[in-house]
Amino acid sequence: MNQYTLAFKQTANRVLALAYGHETSLEDIIEFTKQPLKYAYLDQQQRMEDDYLTGQFTDSIVYYNIQAKLYRTYLAQIHLTADELQVKYARKYQEHIAKKAKIILKGLS
């Protein structure tokens, strides 16, 4: 995964976490996150374009492939259904619990 897509995914996860704390229904969470995700995507798009224009990409094909990956990731985030969001939240929650348990177990040993 490239740095731009990774940065976008991290921002998207933070936005979703904030939305879970402020909104009550999954539909509200989906609606609440659309605008911040748009700006997070545009931020990474601008960073990528700046890097391209300063010559950090040696090949246009690499640039366009990275750009396409970022766009696909953005589209996947803004078109989440309530069921997909529920599954994503459950997965993140399980990862969080597993990390907590690992820290606790490490402290006990």
Backbone torsions as a table, in degrees:
resi	resn	phi	psi	omega
1	MET	NA	138.6	-178.8
2	ASN	-82.3	164.3	-174.2
3	GLN	-64.0	-31.8	-178.0
4	TYR	-72.1	-44.2	178.6
5	THR	-66.4	-41.0	178.1
6	LEU	-61.9	-45.0	179.1
7	ALA	-63.2	-39.4	178.2
8	PHE	-64.6	-44.7	-180.0
9	LYS	-61.5	-40.2	178.4
10	GLN	-63.5	-42.9	178.0
11	THR	-64.9	-41.8	179.4
12	ALA	-61.0	-40.5	178.3
13	ASN	-65.1	-38.9	177.5
14	ARG	-65.7	-41.6	179.1
15	VAL	-63.0	-43.2	178.2
16	LEU	-63.5	-40.4	178.7
17	ALA	-62.4	-41.7	176.9
18	LEU	-64.5	-40.8	-179.5
19	ALA	-64.3	-38.4	178.2
20	TYR	-61.0	-31.9	-179.5
21	GLY	-79.1	-20.7	-174.6
22	HIS	-108.3	-27.9	-174.1
23	GLU	-107.4	153.5	-175.3
24	THR	-99.3	-32.9	-178.3
25	SER	-112.8	158.3	179.5
26	LEU	-63.3	-36.2	178.8
27	GLU	-64.2	-39.4	177.3
28	ASP	-65.7	-38.9	178.5
29	ILE	-62.2	-45.0	179.6
30	ILE	-60.0	-45.6	-179.5
31	GLU	-67.5	-40.9	-178.6
32	PHE	-62.3	-33.1	-173.7
33	THR	-87.6	-14.7	-174.6
34	LYS	-59.4	-47.6	-177.2
35	GLN	-66.8	-49.5	178.0
36	PRO	-60.6	-35.9	178.5
37	LEU	-66.6	-36.3	177.4
38	LYS	-60.2	-46.0	-178.7
39	TYR	-71.4	-32.4	175.6
40	ALA	-65.6	-41.0	176.7
41	TYR	-63.2	-47.4	-178.9
42	LEU	-62.4	-35.6	177.2
43	ASP	-62.0	-48.3	179.7
44	GLN	-68.2	-35.2	176.8
45	GLN	-62.0	-43.0	179.5
46	GLN	-66.1	-40.9	177.9
47	ARG	-62.0	-42.1	179.2
48	MET	-64.8	-44.0	179.5
49	GLU	-63.3	-41.5	176.8
50	ASP	-60.7	-43.5	178.4
51	ASP	-63.8	-38.9	178.5
52	TYR	-64.1	-44.6	-177.5
53	LEU	-70.6	-23.9	177.5
54	THR	-90.0	3.6	174.3
55	GLY	87.1	17.7	179.8
56	GLN	-77.5	-14.2	172.7
57	PHE	-105.9	126.1	-177.9
58	THR	-86.0	-15.9	-175.8
59	ASP	-134.7	132.5	179.5
60	SER	-63.0	-33.8	-179.6
61	ILE	-61.9	-41.5	178.0
62	VAL	-61.5	-46.1	178.7
63	TYR	-57.7	-48.0	-177.5
64	TYR	-69.1	-33.4	176.1
65	ASN	-66.2	-43.1	178.4
66	ILE	-65.2	-40.9	178.9
67	GLN	-62.0	-42.2	180.0
68	ALA	-65.6	-40.8	178.8
69	LYS	-62.2	-44.5	178.4
70	LEU	-60.8	-44.0	-178.7
71	TYR	-65.2	-42.2	177.8
72	ARG	-61.9	-40.2	178.8
73	THR	-64.2	-42.1	177.6
74	TYR	-61.5	-47.8	-179.7
75	LEU	-61.3	-40.0	179.3
76	ALA	-61.9	-37.9	-179.6
77	GLN	-69.9	-43.4	-174.8
78	ILE	-80.5	-12.0	179.3
79	HIS	-108.3	23.7	176.4
80	LEU	-65.9	137.3	173.1
81	THR	-88.4	169.5	179.4
82	ALA	-61.1	-39.5	179.1
83	ASP	-65.3	-43.8	178.7
84	GLU	-64.0	-38.7	178.4
85	LEU	-65.3	-39.7	177.9
86	GLN	-62.0	-44.4	179.4
87	VAL	-64.8	-42.9	179.6
88	LYS	-62.3	-43.5	178.8
89	TYR	-63.2	-44.4	-179.7
90	ALA	-61.5	-41.1	178.7
91	ARG	-64.1	-44.8	179.0
92	LYS	-64.4	-39.1	179.2
93	TYR	-64.2	-43.3	178.7
94	GLN	-63.7	-40.4	176.8
95	GLU	-62.3	-41.3	179.1
96	HIS	-62.8	-45.4	179.5
97	ILE	-64.2	-41.0	179.4
98	ALA	-63.7	-40.6	177.5
99	LYS	-64.3	-42.4	178.0
100	LYS	-61.6	-44.4	-180.0
101	ALA	-63.5	-40.0	180.0
102	LYS	-63.9	-42.1	178.4
103	ILE	-64.7	-42.5	-180.0
104	ILE	-64.3	-45.9	179.6
105	LEU	-63.6	-37.8	178.8
106	LYS	-65.5	-37.4	177.9
107	GLY	-69.5	-28.7	180.0
108	LEU	-78.7	-22.4	-177.8
109	SER	-90.9	NA	NA
